[in-house]
Amino acid sequence: MPKDGFSRRAVLKGGALLSLGCAFPSVVYGAERRTVLNDASRLNPTPVLRHLTLGGRGSTVLLETLRVELKAAAAEGRPVCASAARHSMGGQSIPRDGLAVTLTGDQPEVDSATLTCRVSAGTRWSQVIRRLDPLGLSPAVMQSNHDFAVGSTFCVNAHGWPAPHGPFGSTVRSLRLLLVDGTLVTCSPAENAELFGLAMGGYGLFGILIDLDIAVTPNLVLVPVVQRMEAGRFAQAFMEAVEGDPQTRMAYGRMSVARKSFFRDALLTVYRPLDKQPATLPAAVSGGFLNTVSRDIYRAQIGNETAKHARWLAETRLNPALGSGIATRNSLMNEPVSNLANTDMRRTDILHEYFVPPERFDDFLEACRAIIPKARAEFLNLTLRYVGADPVAVMAYAPSPRIAAVMSFSQEASPVGEVDMMQVTEQLIDRVVGLGGTFYLPYRLHARRDQIAAGYPRLAEFIAAKRRYDPGLLFRNAMWSTYFA
Ligand SMILES: Cc1cc2nc3c(=O)[nH]c(=O)nc-3n(C[C@H](O)[C@H](O)[C@H](O)COP(=O)(O)OP(=O)(O)OC[C@H]3O[C@@H](n4cnc5c(N)ncnc54)[C@H](O)[C@@H]3O)c2cc1C
């Protein structure tokens, strides 16, 4: 390299780019091109100083590498954030100008006698199902899609639709967490219990999760029963099906999103075990659940009321008439996100989720009918799930049983689309919090701080504990700076 830092090749390359009319040549003299990470929203391009991809369950190499990196980042005052699939939507998985660590997975170790599975934090649920399925076992709780990592599932304390369960954290028996000073600690409801409750739904702010022992359950062939009903009857029917019927193993609800019948027409689907379980269960397949809505019909709903009616017709009439819907538990959970994915770069799919006390569910529907149809964003889907009470997580979203309302919007990827989404979110949160419910944190960071404090009453305790366990604020992401700093 010449003394002045300009190599002949760089000058020629820069000149060529400028002569092509490129206003922002990608060669910047004297600097390296930055690594920019984004998440599933595609709305969070964020520069990071370094991006490492690491794997290997609790191996000495993994732990030593992380310890060296933590020390270096602390010395430079840079943030560190571990993550996996980056499907959170508000930069929760990205440290601006810091060290981003993407954890990969490996083969889970299964103990069939204790129905426990040891999994490294970066292991995707698809890998877990692939390992458990031939053994006749199934995850006790996971999200509705298999692309996410098990460690992230704990860090957001995700829930699924197996019933009657609380969030995923309730099925974690113990875990190992690498703290800010490089110490590896075991946490469980009995050991380092405070840290266990903080890290559960703690968005990686308390340390890097290395591995977890999770509960598994026998896989089963399940049979669905589908009931269509007026929306006002849904909450009671759903709670009775989940809490009152011990045979119910999985359950979800849907509502019509066509404007004429918006949130007025409901569908309740309850899965119970087939009476005579086969000696050998069929291998898990993908697409057993979401195939109830074809991707083409689902995406055609944008700006198209006819498609919304067609989709509702398919779900309520056509599908029940076409087949039995019988599937194994593993097949129902073995769903890739890509099945309904958006490919239009001018738009992006944004999720919201609200946790509603069942007795206030009708008021919630009324609020949604008043707010959502006026939005510029297109409302694509509402799925309803049951979440049992969570007495452990400090940032619990279900202090008592809740109906979870998972919403999918298609938003314009533009500043106008962003403003619209912020306003809709603020209004919905105000109404839900007013009903004694709350909202989910892994999506866009569009809540006001007072809304977070109202929806998460132990917020001050969470922030104080963060400052106690990590006084230098080494573990940081966009959520910390936006909501908690
Ligand atoms: C299409 C779609 C469907 C979804 N369905 C559901 C659902 O059914 N139920 C539900 O509850 N949620 C659902 N979610 C939300 C989803 O569970 C979360 O966004 C989850 O975090 C995604 O996993 P991930 O591997 O992409 O996490 P990432 O986005 O990579 O990470 C999430 C958070 O966990 C932290 N983290 C991850 N790994 C570690 C680690 N090893 N150590 C420390 N911190 C770590 C990150 O820093 C970040 O704060 C859905 C999201 C999408 C996009």
The ligand as a MOL file (V3000), in Angstrom:
LIG
                    3D

  0  0  0     0  0            999 V3000
M  V30 BEGIN CTAB
M  V30 COUNTS 53 58 0 0 0
M  V30 BEGIN ATOM
M  V30 1 C -43.3950 -15.5190 10.6170 0
M  V30 2 C -43.2150 -15.4550 12.1120 0
M  V30 3 C -43.9700 -16.2960 12.9140 0
M  V30 4 C -43.8400 -16.2230 14.3050 0
M  V30 5 N -44.5950 -17.0460 15.0710 0
M  V30 6 C -44.5100 -16.9690 16.4070 0
M  V30 7 C -45.2960 -17.8150 17.2400 0
M  V30 8 O -46.0360 -18.6700 16.7780 0
M  V30 9 N -45.1990 -17.6520 18.5880 0
M  V30 10 C -44.3610 -16.7390 19.1270 0
M  V30 11 O -44.3350 -16.6380 20.3530 0
M  V30 12 N -43.5620 -15.9760 18.3720 0
M  V30 13 C -43.6390 -16.0540 17.0240 0
M  V30 14 N -42.8370 -15.2520 16.2670 0
M  V30 15 C -41.8230 -14.4120 16.9110 0
M  V30 16 C -40.5300 -15.2370 17.0240 0
M  V30 17 O -40.7350 -16.2640 17.9620 0
M  V30 18 C -39.3720 -14.3920 17.5130 0
M  V30 19 O -39.1400 -13.3240 16.6290 0
M  V30 20 C -38.0900 -15.2290 17.6720 0
M  V30 21 O -37.1390 -14.4700 18.3080 0
M  V30 22 C -37.5470 -15.6680 16.3680 0
M  V30 23 O -36.4060 -16.4900 16.5540 0
M  V30 24 P -35.0120 -16.0710 15.9290 0
M  V30 25 O -34.1060 -17.2390 15.9950 0
M  V30 26 O -35.2290 -15.4510 14.5950 0
M  V30 27 O -34.5760 -14.9560 16.9800 0
M  V30 28 P -33.6200 -13.6870 16.7840 0
M  V30 29 O -34.4140 -12.6180 16.1260 0
M  V30 30 O -32.3530 -14.0940 16.1320 0
M  V30 31 O -33.3560 -13.2920 18.3140 0
M  V30 32 C -34.4190 -12.8700 19.1320 0
M  V30 33 C -33.8900 -12.3030 20.4570 0
M  V30 34 O -33.2570 -13.3260 21.2060 0
M  V30 35 C -31.9050 -12.9620 21.4900 0
M  V30 36 N -31.0770 -14.1730 21.3910 0
M  V30 37 C -31.1850 -15.1450 20.4670 0
M  V30 38 N -30.3070 -16.1360 20.7170 0
M  V30 39 C -29.6250 -15.7670 21.8230 0
M  V30 40 C -28.5970 -16.3770 22.5910 0
M  V30 41 N -28.0850 -17.5720 22.2880 0
M  V30 42 N -28.1370 -15.7210 23.6880 0
M  V30 43 C -28.6550 -14.5240 24.0270 0
M  V30 44 N -29.6300 -13.9000 23.3390 0
M  V30 45 C -30.1080 -14.5190 22.2510 0
M  V30 46 C -31.5340 -11.9250 20.4550 0
M  V30 47 O -30.5130 -11.0740 20.9000 0
M  V30 48 C -32.8580 -11.2090 20.2700 0
M  V30 49 O -33.0270 -10.2350 21.2630 0
M  V30 50 C -42.9330 -15.3060 14.8820 0
M  V30 51 C -42.1630 -14.4770 14.0690 0
M  V30 52 C -42.2960 -14.5330 12.6980 0
M  V30 53 C -41.4810 -13.6190 11.8440 0
M  V30 END ATOM
M  V30 BEGIN BOND
M  V30 1 1 1 2
M  V30 2 1 2 3
M  V30 3 2 2 52
M  V30 4 2 3 4
M  V30 5 1 4 5
M  V30 6 1 4 50
M  V30 7 2 5 6
M  V30 8 1 6 7
M  V30 9 1 6 13
M  V30 10 2 7 8
M  V30 11 1 7 9
M  V30 12 1 9 10
M  V30 13 2 10 11
M  V30 14 1 10 12
M  V30 15 2 12 13
M  V30 16 1 13 14
M  V30 17 1 14 15
M  V30 18 1 14 50
M  V30 19 1 15 16
M  V30 20 1 16 17
M  V30 21 1 16 18
M  V30 22 1 18 19
M  V30 23 1 18 20
M  V30 24 1 20 21
M  V30 25 1 20 22
M  V30 26 1 22 23
M  V30 27 1 23 24
M  V30 28 2 24 25
M  V30 29 1 24 26
M  V30 30 1 24 27
M  V30 31 1 27 28
M  V30 32 2 28 29
M  V30 33 1 28 30
M  V30 34 1 28 31
M  V30 35 1 31 32
M  V30 36 1 32 33
M  V30 37 1 33 34
M  V30 38 1 33 48
M  V30 39 1 34 35
M  V30 40 1 35 36
M  V30 41 1 35 46
M  V30 42 1 36 37
M  V30 43 1 36 45
M  V30 44 2 37 38
M  V30 45 1 38 39
M  V30 46 1 39 40
M  V30 47 2 39 45
M  V30 48 1 40 41
M  V30 49 2 40 42
M  V30 50 1 42 43
M  V30 51 2 43 44
M  V30 52 1 44 45
M  V30 53 1 46 47
M  V30 54 1 46 48
M  V30 55 1 48 49
M  V30 56 2 50 51
M  V30 57 1 51 52
M  V30 58 1 52 53
M  V30 END BOND
M  V30 END CTAB
M  END
